[in-house]
């Protein structure tokens, strides 16, 4: 599984008690950093130890993770919740 090789991940949203949320909690327990949008829809994730990313610093976060200054060629999933809900 590719996720086992990484140390830091961005998960825009995971439904409460979903398999994605359970997997991410396991990763957090093993010391991996999982980030998500800082929004009310993700409150359950933030309480679980996900690190908040807001829209103001999202570009900085992408630059930190990828080393790229531009988001050219990158797209967010259409399943991504609006970050300010």
VEXDREN-79933 format. One record per residue: residue number from 1; residue in three letters; z, x, y of N, C-alpha, C, CB in turn. Coordinates in Angstrom, 1 decimal, padded with zeros to 4 digits. Glycine has a CB too. Layout:
BEGIN
{i:NUM, aa:ALA, nc3:Z, nc1:X, nc2:Y, cac3:Z, cac1:X, cac2:Y, cc3:Z, cc1:X, cc2:Y, cbc3:Z, cbc1:X, cbc2:Y}
...
// end
This chain:
BEGIN
{i:1, aa:UNK, nc3:000.0, nc1:000.8, nc2:-001.2, cac3:000.0, cac1:000.0, cac2:000.0, cc3:000.0, cc1:000.9, cc2:001.2, cbc3:001.2, cbc1:-001.0, cbc2:000.0}
{i:2, aa:UNK, nc3:-000.9, nc1:000.6, nc2:002.1, cac3:-001.1, cac1:001.4, cac2:003.4, cc3:000.2, cc1:001.4, cc2:004.2, cbc3:-002.3, cbc1:001.0, cbc2:004.2}
{i:3, aa:UNK, nc3:000.9, nc1:000.3, nc2:004.3, cac3:002.0, cac1:000.2, cac2:005.1, cc3:003.1, cc1:001.1, cc2:004.7, cbc3:002.6, cbc1:-001.3, cbc2:005.1}
{i:4, aa:UNK, nc3:003.2, nc1:001.6, nc2:003.5, cac3:004.2, cac1:002.5, cac2:003.1, cc3:004.1, cc1:003.9, cc2:003.7, cbc3:004.2, cbc1:002.6, cbc2:001.6}
{i:5, aa:UNK, nc3:002.8, nc1:004.2, nc2:004.2, cac3:002.6, cac1:005.5, cac2:004.8, cc3:002.9, cc1:005.6, cc2:006.2, cbc3:001.1, cbc1:005.9, cbc2:004.6}
{i:6, aa:UNK, nc3:002.9, nc1:004.4, nc2:006.9, cac3:003.2, cac1:004.4, cac2:008.3, cc3:004.6, cc1:004.4, cc2:008.7, cbc3:002.5, cbc1:003.2, cbc2:008.9}
{i:7, aa:UNK, nc3:004.9, nc1:004.7, nc2:009.9, cac3:006.3, cac1:004.8, cac2:010.4, cc3:006.6, cc1:003.7, cc2:011.5, cbc3:006.7, cbc1:006.1, cbc2:011.0}
{i:8, aa:UNK, nc3:005.5, nc1:003.2, nc2:012.1, cac3:005.6, cac1:002.3, cac2:013.2, cc3:004.5, cc1:001.3, cc2:013.1, cbc3:005.6, cbc1:003.0, cbc2:014.6}
{i:9, aa:UNK, nc3:004.8, nc1:000.0, nc2:013.3, cac3:003.8, cac1:-001.1, cac2:013.1, cc3:004.0, cc1:-002.1, cc2:014.3, cbc3:004.0, cbc1:-001.8, cbc2:011.8}
{i:10, aa:UNK, nc3:002.9, nc1:-002.8, nc2:014.5, cac3:002.9, cac1:-003.9, cac2:015.5, cc3:002.5, cc1:-005.2, cc2:014.7, cbc3:002.0, cbc1:-003.6, cbc2:016.7}
{i:11, aa:UNK, nc3:003.4, nc1:-006.1, nc2:014.8, cac3:003.2, cac1:-007.4, cac2:014.1, cc3:003.3, cc1:-008.5, cc2:015.2, cbc3:004.2, cbc1:-007.7, cbc2:013.0}
{i:12, aa:UNK, nc3:002.2, nc1:-009.1, nc2:015.7, cac3:002.2, cac1:-010.0, cac2:016.8, cc3:003.1, cc1:-011.2, cc2:016.5, cbc3:000.8, cbc1:-010.5, cbc2:017.1}
{i:13, aa:UNK, nc3:003.2, nc1:-011.7, nc2:015.3, cac3:004.0, cac1:-012.8, cac2:015.0, cc3:004.1, cc1:-012.9, cc2:013.4, cbc3:003.4, cbc1:-014.1, cbc2:015.6}
{i:14, aa:UNK, nc3:005.2, nc1:-013.4, nc2:013.0, cac3:005.4, cac1:-013.8, cac2:011.6, cc3:006.3, cc1:-015.0, cc2:011.6, cbc3:006.1, cbc1:-012.6, cbc2:010.8}
{i:15, aa:UNK, nc3:005.8, nc1:-016.0, nc2:010.8, cac3:006.6, cac1:-017.3, cac2:010.8, cc3:008.0, cc1:-017.0, cc2:010.1, cbc3:005.8, cbc1:-018.3, cbc2:009.9}
{i:16, aa:UNK, nc3:008.9, nc1:-017.8, nc2:010.6, cac3:010.3, cac1:-017.7, cac2:010.0, cc3:010.2, cc1:-017.9, cc2:008.4, cbc3:011.2, cbc1:-018.7, cbc2:010.6}
{i:17, aa:UNK, nc3:010.9, nc1:-017.0, nc2:007.8, cac3:011.1, cac1:-017.0, cac2:006.3, cc3:009.7, cc1:-016.8, cc2:005.6, cbc3:011.7, cbc1:-018.3, cbc2:005.9}
{i:18, aa:UNK, nc3:008.7, nc1:-016.2, nc2:006.3, cac3:007.4, cac1:-016.0, cac2:005.6, cc3:007.5, cc1:-014.7, cc2:004.9, cbc3:006.3, cbc1:-015.9, cbc2:006.7}
{i:19, aa:UNK, nc3:006.5, nc1:-014.4, nc2:004.0, cac3:006.4, cac1:-013.2, cac2:003.3, cc3:006.3, cc1:-012.0, cc2:004.2, cbc3:005.2, cbc1:-013.2, cbc2:002.3}
{i:20, aa:UNK, nc3:005.5, nc1:-012.2, nc2:005.3, cac3:005.3, cac1:-011.1, cac2:006.3, cc3:006.7, cc1:-010.8, cc2:006.9, cbc3:004.3, cbc1:-011.6, cbc2:007.4}
{i:21, aa:UNK, nc3:007.5, nc1:-011.8, nc2:007.3, cac3:008.8, cac1:-011.5, cac2:007.9, cc3:009.7, cc1:-010.7, cc2:006.9, cbc3:009.5, cbc1:-012.8, cbc2:008.4}
{i:22, aa:UNK, nc3:009.7, nc1:-011.2, nc2:005.6, cac3:010.5, cac1:-010.5, cac2:004.6, cc3:010.1, cc1:-009.1, cc2:004.4, cbc3:010.4, cbc1:-011.3, cbc2:003.3}
{i:23, aa:UNK, nc3:008.8, nc1:-008.8, nc2:004.3, cac3:008.3, cac1:-007.5, cac2:004.1, cc3:008.7, cc1:-006.6, cc2:005.3, cbc3:006.7, cbc1:-007.5, cbc2:003.9}
{i:24, aa:UNK, nc3:008.5, nc1:-007.1, nc2:006.5, cac3:008.9, cac1:-006.3, cac2:007.7, cc3:010.4, cc1:-006.0, cc2:007.7, cbc3:008.5, cbc1:-007.1, cbc2:009.0}
{i:25, aa:UNK, nc3:011.2, nc1:-007.0, nc2:007.3, cac3:012.6, cac1:-006.7, cac2:007.3, cc3:012.9, cc1:-005.6, cc2:006.3, cbc3:013.4, cbc1:-008.0, cbc2:006.8}
{i:26, aa:UNK, nc3:012.2, nc1:-005.6, nc2:005.2, cac3:012.4, cac1:-004.5, cac2:004.2, cc3:012.0, cc1:-003.1, cc2:004.8, cbc3:011.6, cbc1:-004.7, cbc2:002.9}
{i:27, aa:UNK, nc3:010.9, nc1:-003.1, nc2:005.6, cac3:010.5, cac1:-001.9, cac2:006.3, cc3:011.5, cc1:-001.4, cc2:007.3, cbc3:009.1, cbc1:-002.1, cbc2:007.0}
{i:28, aa:UNK, nc3:012.1, nc1:-002.4, nc2:008.1, cac3:013.1, cac1:-002.0, cac2:009.0, cc3:014.3, cc1:-001.5, cc2:008.3, cbc3:013.5, cbc1:-003.3, cbc2:009.9}
{i:29, aa:UNK, nc3:014.7, nc1:-002.1, nc2:007.2, cac3:015.9, cac1:-001.6, cac2:006.5, cc3:015.6, cc1:-000.1, cc2:005.9, cbc3:016.2, cbc1:-002.5, cbc2:005.3}
{i:30, aa:UNK, nc3:014.3, nc1:000.2, nc2:005.7, cac3:014.0, cac1:001.6, cac2:005.2, cc3:013.8, cc1:002.6, cc2:006.4, cbc3:012.8, cbc1:001.5, cbc2:004.3}
{i:31, aa:UNK, nc3:014.0, nc1:002.1, nc2:007.6, cac3:013.9, cac1:003.0, cac2:008.8, cc3:012.6, cc1:003.0, cc2:009.5, cbc3:014.1, cbc1:004.4, cbc2:008.3}
{i:32, aa:UNK, nc3:011.7, nc1:002.1, nc2:009.2, cac3:010.5, cac1:002.0, cac2:009.9, cc3:010.6, cc1:001.1, cc2:011.2, cbc3:009.3, cbc1:001.4, cbc2:009.0}
{i:33, aa:UNK, nc3:009.8, nc1:001.4, nc2:012.2, cac3:009.9, cac1:000.7, cac2:013.4, cc3:008.8, cc1:-000.4, cc2:013.4, cbc3:009.7, cbc1:001.6, cbc2:014.7}
{i:34, aa:UNK, nc3:009.3, nc1:-001.7, nc2:013.6, cac3:008.3, cac1:-002.8, cac2:013.7, cc3:008.4, cc1:-003.4, cc2:015.1, cbc3:008.6, cbc1:-003.8, cbc2:012.6}
{i:35, aa:UNK, nc3:007.3, nc1:-003.5, nc2:015.8, cac3:007.3, cac1:-004.1, cac2:017.1, cc3:006.6, cc1:-005.4, cc2:017.1, cbc3:006.6, cbc1:-003.1, cbc2:018.2}
{i:36, aa:UNK, nc3:007.0, nc1:-006.3, nc2:018.0, cac3:006.4, cac1:-007.6, cac2:018.2, cc3:006.4, cc1:-008.0, cc2:019.6, cbc3:007.1, cbc1:-008.6, cbc2:017.3}
{i:37, aa:UNK, nc3:005.7, nc1:-009.0, nc2:020.0, cac3:005.7, cac1:-009.5, cac2:021.4, cc3:007.1, cc1:-010.1, cc2:021.7, cbc3:004.6, cbc1:-010.6, cbc2:021.6}
{i:38, aa:UNK, nc3:007.6, nc1:-009.7, nc2:022.9, cac3:008.9, cac1:-010.2, cac2:023.3, cc3:008.7, cc1:-011.6, cc2:023.9, cbc3:009.5, cbc1:-009.3, cbc2:024.4}
{i:39, aa:UNK, nc3:008.8, nc1:-012.6, nc2:023.0, cac3:008.6, cac1:-014.0, cac2:023.4, cc3:009.5, cc1:-014.9, cc2:022.6, cbc3:007.1, cbc1:-014.4, cbc2:023.2}
{i:40, aa:UNK, nc3:009.8, nc1:-016.1, nc2:023.1, cac3:010.7, cac1:-017.1, cac2:022.4, cc3:010.2, cc1:-017.4, cc2:021.0, cbc3:010.8, cbc1:-018.4, cbc2:023.3}
{i:41, aa:UNK, nc3:008.9, nc1:-017.4, nc2:020.8, cac3:008.3, cac1:-017.7, cac2:019.5, cc3:008.7, cc1:-016.7, cc2:018.5, cbc3:006.8, cbc1:-017.9, cbc2:019.6}
{i:42, aa:UNK, nc3:009.0, nc1:-015.5, nc2:018.9, cac3:009.4, cac1:-014.4, cac2:018.1, cc3:010.9, cc1:-014.1, cc2:018.1, cbc3:008.6, cbc1:-013.1, cbc2:018.4}
{i:43, aa:UNK, nc3:011.7, nc1:-015.0, nc2:018.6, cac3:013.2, cac1:-014.7, cac2:018.7, cc3:013.8, cc1:-014.4, cc2:017.4, cbc3:013.9, cbc1:-016.0, cbc2:019.3}
{i:44, aa:UNK, nc3:013.3, nc1:-015.0, nc2:016.3, cac3:013.9, cac1:-014.8, cac2:015.0, cc3:013.6, cc1:-013.3, cc2:014.5, cbc3:013.4, cbc1:-015.8, cbc2:013.9}
{i:45, aa:UNK, nc3:012.4, nc1:-012.8, nc2:014.9, cac3:012.0, cac1:-011.5, cac2:014.6, cc3:012.8, cc1:-010.4, cc2:015.4, cbc3:010.5, cbc1:-011.2, cbc2:014.8}
{i:46, aa:UNK, nc3:013.0, nc1:-010.7, nc2:016.7, cac3:013.8, cac1:-009.8, cac2:017.5, cc3:015.2, cc1:-009.7, cc2:017.0, cbc3:013.7, cbc1:-010.3, cbc2:019.0}
{i:47, aa:UNK, nc3:015.8, nc1:-010.8, nc2:016.6, cac3:017.2, cac1:-010.8, cac2:016.1, cc3:017.2, cc1:-010.0, cc2:014.8, cbc3:017.7, cbc1:-012.3, cbc2:015.9}
{i:48, aa:UNK, nc3:016.1, nc1:-009.9, nc2:014.1, cac3:016.1, cac1:-009.2, cac2:012.8, cc3:015.9, cc1:-007.7, cc2:013.0, cbc3:015.0, cbc1:-009.7, cbc2:011.9}
{i:49, aa:UNK, nc3:015.7, nc1:-007.2, nc2:014.2, cac3:015.6, cac1:-005.8, cac2:014.4, cc3:014.2, cc1:-005.3, cc2:014.9, cbc3:015.9, cbc1:-005.1, cbc2:013.2}
{i:50, aa:UNK, nc3:013.3, nc1:-006.3, nc2:015.0, cac3:012.0, cac1:-005.9, cac2:015.6, cc3:012.2, cc1:-005.5, cc2:017.0, cbc3:011.0, cbc1:-007.1, cbc2:015.5}
{i:51, aa:UNK, nc3:011.4, nc1:-004.5, nc2:017.4, cac3:011.5, cac1:-004.0, cac2:018.8, cc3:010.5, cc1:-004.8, cc2:019.7, cbc3:011.1, cbc1:-002.5, cbc2:018.8}
{i:52, aa:UNK, nc3:011.0, nc1:-005.2, nc2:020.9, cac3:010.2, cac1:-006.0, cac2:021.8, cc3:009.1, cc1:-005.2, cc2:022.5, cbc3:011.1, cbc1:-006.7, cbc2:022.8}
{i:53, aa:UNK, nc3:008.0, nc1:-005.8, nc2:022.6, cac3:006.9, cac1:-005.3, cac2:023.4, cc3:006.4, cc1:-006.4, cc2:024.4, cbc3:005.6, cbc1:-004.8, cbc2:022.6}
{i:54, aa:UNK, nc3:006.5, nc1:-006.2, nc2:025.7, cac3:006.0, cac1:-007.3, cac2:026.6, cc3:004.6, cc1:-007.0, cc2:027.1, cbc3:007.0, cbc1:-007.4, cbc2:027.7}
{i:55, aa:UNK, nc3:004.0, nc1:-008.0, nc2:027.7, cac3:002.6, cac1:-007.8, cac2:028.1, cc3:002.5, cc1:-006.7, cc2:029.2, cbc3:002.1, cbc1:-009.1, cbc2:028.7}
{i:56, aa:UNK, nc3:003.6, nc1:-006.4, nc2:029.9, cac3:003.5, cac1:-005.4, cac2:031.0, cc3:003.4, cc1:-004.0, cc2:030.4, cbc3:004.7, cbc1:-005.5, cbc2:031.9}
{i:57, aa:UNK, nc3:003.9, nc1:-003.8, nc2:029.2, cac3:003.9, cac1:-002.4, cac2:028.6, cc3:003.0, cc1:-002.4, cc2:027.3, cbc3:005.3, cbc1:-002.0, cbc2:028.3}
{i:58, aa:UNK, nc3:002.3, nc1:-003.4, nc2:027.0, cac3:001.5, cac1:-003.4, cac2:025.8, cc3:000.4, cc1:-002.3, cc2:025.8, cbc3:000.8, cbc1:-004.8, cbc2:025.6}
{i:59, aa:UNK, nc3:-000.2, nc1:-002.1, nc2:026.9, cac3:-001.2, cac1:-001.0, cac2:027.0, cc3:-000.6, cc1:000.4, cc2:026.8, cbc3:-002.0, cbc1:-001.0, cbc2:028.4}
{i:60, aa:UNK, nc3:000.6, nc1:000.5, nc2:027.4, cac3:001.4, cac1:001.8, cac2:027.2, cc3:001.7, cc1:002.0, cc2:025.7, cbc3:002.6, cbc1:001.8, cbc2:028.0}
{i:61, aa:UNK, nc3:002.1, nc1:000.9, nc2:025.0, cac3:002.5, cac1:000.9, cac2:023.6, cc3:001.2, cc1:001.3, cc2:022.8, cbc3:003.0, cbc1:-000.4, cbc2:023.1}
{i:62, aa:UNK, nc3:000.1, nc1:000.7, nc2:023.1, cac3:-001.1, cac1:001.0, cac2:022.3, cc3:-001.5, cc1:002.5, cc2:022.5, cbc3:-002.3, cbc1:000.1, cbc2:022.7}
{i:63, aa:UNK, nc3:-001.4, nc1:003.0, nc2:023.8, cac3:-001.7, cac1:004.4, cac2:024.1, cc3:-000.7, cc1:005.3, cc2:023.3, cbc3:-001.6, cbc1:004.6, cbc2:025.6}
{i:64, aa:UNK, nc3:000.5, nc1:004.9, nc2:023.2, cac3:001.5, cac1:005.7, cac2:022.5, cc3:001.2, cc1:005.8, cc2:021.0, cbc3:002.9, cbc1:005.1, cbc2:022.7}
{i:65, aa:UNK, nc3:000.8, nc1:004.7, nc2:020.4, cac3:000.5, cac1:004.6, cac2:019.0, cc3:-000.8, cc1:005.3, cc2:018.6, cbc3:000.6, cbc1:003.2, cbc2:018.5}
{i:66, aa:UNK, nc3:-001.8, nc1:005.0, nc2:019.4, cac3:-003.2, cac1:005.4, cac2:019.1, cc3:-003.6, cc1:006.7, cc2:019.8, cbc3:-004.2, cbc1:004.3, cbc2:019.4}
{i:67, aa:UNK, nc3:-003.0, nc1:007.0, nc2:020.9, cac3:-003.5, cac1:008.1, cac2:021.7, cc3:-004.7, cc1:007.8, cc2:022.6, cbc3:-003.9, cbc1:009.3, cbc2:020.8}
{i:68, aa:UNK, nc3:-005.1, nc1:006.5, nc2:022.5, cac3:-006.2, cac1:006.0, cac2:023.3, cc3:-005.7, cc1:005.4, cc2:024.6, cbc3:-007.1, cbc1:005.1, cbc2:022.5}
{i:69, aa:UNK, nc3:-006.4, nc1:005.7, nc2:025.7, cac3:-006.0, cac1:005.1, cac2:027.0, cc3:-006.7, cc1:003.7, cc2:027.2, cbc3:-006.4, cbc1:006.0, cbc2:028.1}
{i:70, aa:UNK, nc3:-007.7, nc1:003.4, nc2:026.5, cac3:-008.5, cac1:002.2, cac2:026.7, cc3:-008.4, cc1:001.3, cc2:025.4, cbc3:-009.9, cbc1:002.4, cbc2:027.0}
{i:71, aa:UNK, nc3:-008.5, nc1:000.0, nc2:025.5, cac3:-008.5, cac1:-000.8, cac2:024.4, cc3:-009.9, cc1:-001.2, cc2:023.9, cbc3:-007.7, cbc1:-002.1, cbc2:024.7}
{i:72, aa:UNK, nc3:-010.9, nc1:-000.4, nc2:024.4, cac3:-012.3, cac1:-000.6, cac2:024.1, cc3:-012.5, cc1:-000.6, cc2:022.5, cbc3:-013.2, cbc1:000.4, cbc2:024.7}
{i:73, aa:UNK, nc3:-013.1, nc1:-001.7, nc2:022.0, cac3:-013.4, cac1:-001.7, cac2:020.6, cc3:-012.2, cc1:-002.3, cc2:019.8, cbc3:-013.7, cbc1:-000.4, cbc2:020.1}
{i:74, aa:UNK, nc3:-011.1, nc1:-002.5, nc2:020.5, cac3:-009.9, cac1:-003.1, cac2:019.8, cc3:-009.8, cc1:-004.5, cc2:020.1, cbc3:-008.6, cbc1:-002.3, cbc2:020.1}
{i:75, aa:UNK, nc3:-009.4, nc1:-005.4, nc2:019.2, cac3:-009.2, cac1:-006.8, cac2:019.5, cc3:-007.9, cc1:-007.2, cc2:018.9, cbc3:-010.4, cbc1:-007.6, cbc2:019.0}
{i:76, aa:UNK, nc3:-007.2, nc1:-008.2, nc2:019.5, cac3:-006.0, cac1:-008.8, cac2:019.0, cc3:-006.5, cc1:-009.9, cc2:018.0, cbc3:-005.1, cbc1:-009.3, cbc2:020.1}
{i:77, aa:UNK, nc3:-005.7, nc1:-010.2, nc2:017.1, cac3:-006.0, cac1:-011.2, cac2:016.1, cc3:-006.0, cc1:-012.6, cc2:016.9, cbc3:-005.0, cbc1:-011.3, cbc2:015.0}
{i:78, aa:UNK, nc3:-006.9, nc1:-013.5, nc2:016.5, cac3:-006.9, cac1:-014.8, cac2:017.2, cc3:-005.7, cc1:-015.6, cc2:016.8, cbc3:-008.2, cbc1:-015.6, cbc2:016.8}
{i:79, aa:UNK, nc3:-005.0, nc1:-015.1, nc2:015.7, cac3:-003.7, cac1:-015.8, cac2:015.3, cc3:-002.5, cc1:-015.4, cc2:016.1, cbc3:-003.5, cbc1:-015.5, cbc2:013.8}
{i:80, aa:UNK, nc3:-002.7, nc1:-014.4, nc2:017.0, cac3:-001.7, cac1:-013.9, cac2:017.8, cc3:-001.1, cc1:-015.0, cc2:018.7, cbc3:-002.2, cbc1:-012.7, cbc2:018.7}
{i:81, aa:UNK, nc3:000.2, nc1:-015.3, nc2:018.8, cac3:000.7, cac1:-016.3, cac2:019.7, cc3:000.6, cc1:-015.8, cc2:021.1, cbc3:002.1, cbc1:-016.7, cbc2:019.3}
{i:82, aa:UNK, nc3:000.5, nc1:-016.7, nc2:022.1, cac3:000.5, cac1:-016.2, cac2:023.5, cc3:001.9, cc1:-015.5, cc2:023.7, cbc3:000.3, cbc1:-017.4, cbc2:024.4}
{i:83, aa:UNK, nc3:001.9, nc1:-014.4, nc2:024.3, cac3:003.1, cac1:-013.6, cac2:024.5, cc3:004.2, cc1:-014.2, cc2:025.4, cbc3:002.8, cbc1:-012.2, cbc2:025.0}
{i:84, aa:UNK, nc3:003.9, nc1:-015.1, nc2:026.2, cac3:004.9, cac1:-015.7, cac2:027.1, cc3:005.4, cc1:-017.1, cc2:026.7, cbc3:004.3, cbc1:-015.7, cbc2:028.5}
{i:85, aa:UNK, nc3:005.3, nc1:-017.4, nc2:025.5, cac3:005.8, cac1:-018.8, cac2:025.1, cc3:007.3, cc1:-018.7, cc2:025.0, cbc3:005.2, cbc1:-019.2, cbc2:023.8}
// end
